[in-house]
């Protein structure tokens, strides 16, 4: 089910990110609608990134706040500094029925802001250390 959900989200993001550039399309003067390119189906008010947390009701308020400050905010800040847009973050876990959520899988879809509709994807497994999710830091890919 998780793999199917990931593909659906990725498909929606890729389709949603396809917008027409003024230089590529001819715009009808009467209605100002791009005649050749598809229109972005999402409203201007769409807040990015879209955040999905599996089983949100099973999480404590403290864990949700920790996810925001230690995982989500640092990821968004990093990609903003790299001039990339985080489109969505999906947080899943197998610990929902356990007394405490200790391990999470974080999937991130990023728009490279290069005019291409192909999004980049990254994922990471994060475990609590001493009962706290550590602050996310980008991993070094080596020299």
C-alpha positions in Angstrom: 0.0 0.0 0.0 2.8 2.4 0.8 4.4 1.9 -2.6 1.1 2.5 -4.4 0.6 5.7 -2.3 4.1 7.0 -3.2 3.5 6.5 -6.9 0.1 8.2 -6.8 1.6 11.2 -4.9 4.6 11.3 -7.3 2.3 11.2 -10.3 0.1 14.0 -8.9 3.1 16.1 -8.1 4.7 15.7 -11.6 1.4 16.5 -13.3 0.8 19.4 -10.9 4.2 20.9 -11.5 3.7 21.1 -15.3 2.9 24.7 -16.0 3.3 26.6 -19.2 6.0 29.2 -19.8 4.9 32.3 -21.6 7.7 32.0 -24.1 6.6 28.5 -25.1 2.8 29.0 -25.4 0.4 31.2 -27.3 -2.1 32.9 -25.1 -5.6 33.7 -26.2 -6.0 37.5 -25.9 -9.7 37.3 -25.1 -9.6 34.7 -22.2 -5.9 34.8 -21.4 -5.7 31.0 -21.3 -2.7 29.1 -22.6 -4.0 27.3 -25.7 -1.1 24.9 -26.2 0.1 24.0 -22.7 -1.8 22.3 -19.9 -2.9 24.5 -17.1 -1.7 23.9 -13.5 -4.6 22.2 -11.8 -3.7 23.4 -8.3 -4.9 26.7 -6.9 -2.4 29.5 -6.2 -3.1 29.0 -2.5 -1.6 25.5 -2.5 0.9 25.4 0.4 4.1 23.6 -0.3 5.4 21.4 0.9 2.5 19.1 1.4 3.1 17.1 4.6 1.6 13.6 5.1 2.2 11.9 8.4 0.9 8.3 8.6 -1.5 7.7 11.5 -1.2 11.3 12.8 -3.7 10.4 15.6 -1.2 7.8 17.0 1.5 10.5 17.5 1.9 12.4 20.7 1.9 16.2 20.5 5.5 16.3 21.5 6.5 13.9 18.7 4.6 15.9 16.1 6.3 19.1 17.3 9.7 17.3 17.2 9.0 16.2 13.6 8.3 19.7 12.6 11.3 21.3 14.3 13.9 18.5 13.9 12.9 16.9 10.6 10.6 19.0 8.4 11.9 22.5 9.0 15.6 21.5 8.5 14.8 19.6 5.2 12.8 22.6 3.8 15.5 25.1 4.9 18.3 23.0 3.3 16.6 22.7 -0.1 15.6 26.3 0.0 19.3 27.2 0.4 20.0 25.0 -2.6 17.4 26.9 -4.6 15.1 23.9 -4.8 11.5 23.5 -3.7 10.3 20.8 -1.4 7.0 19.6 -2.9 6.0 17.0 -0.4 7.2 15.1 2.7 5.7 11.8 3.6 6.5 10.3 7.0 5.6 6.7 7.6 6.3 4.2 10.4 5.8 0.6 11.3 5.6 1.5 15.0 2.0 2.8 15.1 0.8 0.0 17.4 3.8 0.2 19.7 3.9 2.2 22.9 6.2 4.7 21.3 7.2 5.6 17.7 10.9 5.0 17.5 11.7 4.7 13.8 10.3 6.7 10.8 10.8 6.6 7.0 10.9 10.1 5.5 10.2 10.4 1.7 10.9 13.8 0.2 9.9 15.0 -3.3 11.9 18.0 -4.6 11.4 20.3 -7.6 14.7 21.3 -9.1 13.3 24.6 -10.3 14.9 24.0 -13.7 11.7 24.2 -15.7 11.6 20.4 -16.1 8.5 18.6 -14.7 10.6 15.7 -13.4 10.9 15.9 -9.6 13.8 14.5 -7.6 13.2 12.0 -4.8 15.1 11.3 -1.6 14.3 9.1 1.4 15.8 8.4 4.7 15.3 6.2 7.7 15.5 8.1 11.0 15.6 6.6 14.5 15.1 8.2 17.9 18.2 8.7 20.0 17.5 8.8 23.7 13.8 9.3 23.0 14.3 12.2 20.5 14.4 12.4 16.8 17.8 14.0 15.9 17.9 17.2 13.9 18.1 16.3 10.2 21.3 17.1 8.4 22.1 16.4 4.8 24.4 13.4 4.3 27.7 13.9 2.6 27.9 12.1 -0.7 31.7 12.0 -0.5 34.4 13.9 -2.5 
